[in-house]
């Protein structure tokens, strides 16, 4: 099985915990699991599985994940995740809204967010993007960078 097929097993609804663990073990021989944007190992150990759309809960998204949320175990004051909010379902089916944090806005271009939401979050059970206005971004960027440097 190749890398893409192993990711498919991890995201396929209805797979058993055993098959996901086996896929993750095989994947670990192909890629460094520390460098991927989701902690599948922790999620599987916690008894989690992807939803019917193949999406995993936010709890174990890493800061490198485009929809890394503040409810992730990896979110902290410096690399704070974005905010997920449940909304009344739209006619197109989306029932969530995601607002990227400043940390994410500085890391991921707005266009990349727009493309991701169009490709992966649209439709039933999906989400819409609520990209904040760009006011005061330069001042806040300097503040975040100075705090990162203080920690080192």
Secondary structure, 3 states (H helix, E strand, C coil): CCHHHHHHHHHCCCCCHHHHHHHHHHHHCCCCHHHCCECHHHHHHCCCCCCCCCCCCHHHECCCCCCCECCCCCCCCCCCCEEEEECCCCCCCCCEEEECCHHHHHHCCHHHHHHHHHHHHCCCCCEEECCCCCCCHHHHHHHHHHHHHHHC
